[in-house]
Amino acid sequence: MLLLTAFCLPICSQSFPKPSSPLYGGRPDTQTAPSGLPKALREVGIDQHLNEQLPLDVTLLDENGQPVKLGQYFGKRPVVLSLVYYNCPMLCTQVLNGMATAFRVMAFTPGTEYDVVTVSFDPRETAALAAAKRNLYVNSLPEPKRASAMQGWHFLTGDEQSIKRLAAAVGFRYYWDESSNQFAHASGIMIATPEGKLSQYYYGIEYSARDLRFGLIEASASKIGSRVDQLLLFCYHYDPATGKYAVVMKTMRIAGVVTVMGIIGLLFFLRRVTSLRSAAAGVI
């Protein structure tokens, strides 16, 4: 399974921060990363812990610096969960950009059909930085979604112990690389059920709005979405190995059989019509 790992190339978008922006991240004393495959990159990754319970009693800090329990963001709706660090010079910003891009085109809205919880895994980062990131990304969404998203997309920080406990629960392995003065980490996001159980993982920095929509519907036990969505879920199946939805082969086979039977039926019908016409012509 291929995971994008820091360090990566920046994404170009007028709606999102770029390397020259203070909100992009990166520290001024960042050194050049060593060549080859450093130890940091050998110790990072995302291990799927599907159906496992998140530690909802973990205490974090919200954008105002107030202590909150992770469980406060669960109970009503499915949750999109992401672990990043806000001063990341490259990869984390691309993860957030990819999330916002998907949220912009999805019919669902953060704070209405689902919630989003973004947690910094750098214990040095502050609530003020988290608030700045929230304002940036919520304001990048279309106007009709912003008010709800401001209540539904949460940017949190925490101490090292709490962060490590959450990261271990979701299988997120990261490493502080002294030589580059950066965290090495993989890229991906997760969906959890309203009860706080991990439902799906999506890898990389770009996330299909269709896949996220299907994932949220499944995580909500079909409590959100239309009847058409429910029908489409019979045709698509989530593949944990790829983190994507694929057309179910059984459905394709059934559709193929139905198509063949329809063609055969049409041929018999046309043959019957031809025979009747011939008989009628003979009588005349």
Disulfide bonds with the S-S distance in Angstrom:
none
